[in-house]
Amino acid sequence: MSTPPLPDWPALVAGYNRINTYGHTNGMTLSVSEPGKAEYRMAIQPAHLSSPGVAHGGVVAGLMDAVLGAAALTLAFTAGELVSTVEFKINYLHPVRLGDELRAVARVDHAGKSLVVCSGIIYRQAADEAEATAVAQGVGTFNRYPASKRLGELLSK
């Protein structure tokens, strides 16, 4: 059985948005302007809270891992590869509260033969989009591996 051809990276993003249960559950929306750069948006809902009015740090960490991974994935995919998280670090700069609109952005800083390193920032976005406050920053390392190892299950969904 032969491996199906890889779709282009915009098709990958569309497919990933379709199958990403974690993103759907948390109200996350992914957009990518070019390989190696990613943006997620999400609004903090009551299910994201750990104490009255304040989001759990794990919610912010999950968003950071997602945006860093998406940046790495879109670049690796252009070489016929997928990625998995090796490690990531996050610094929490400000609390995230119920109703906050978050915009997470990430970019690839280094793409080696087997590892991709990305950095990202999560912003609390003002309603008019003109002002934003950085609430977290992070860096992540991702392992590259051939897409053929999982492409069939990704395309069959």
Summary of the structure (lengths in Angstrom):
residues: 157
radius of gyration: 15.9
end to end distance: 18.5
largest distance: 54.0
contacts: 494
relative contact order: 0.20
helix: 31%
strand: 43%
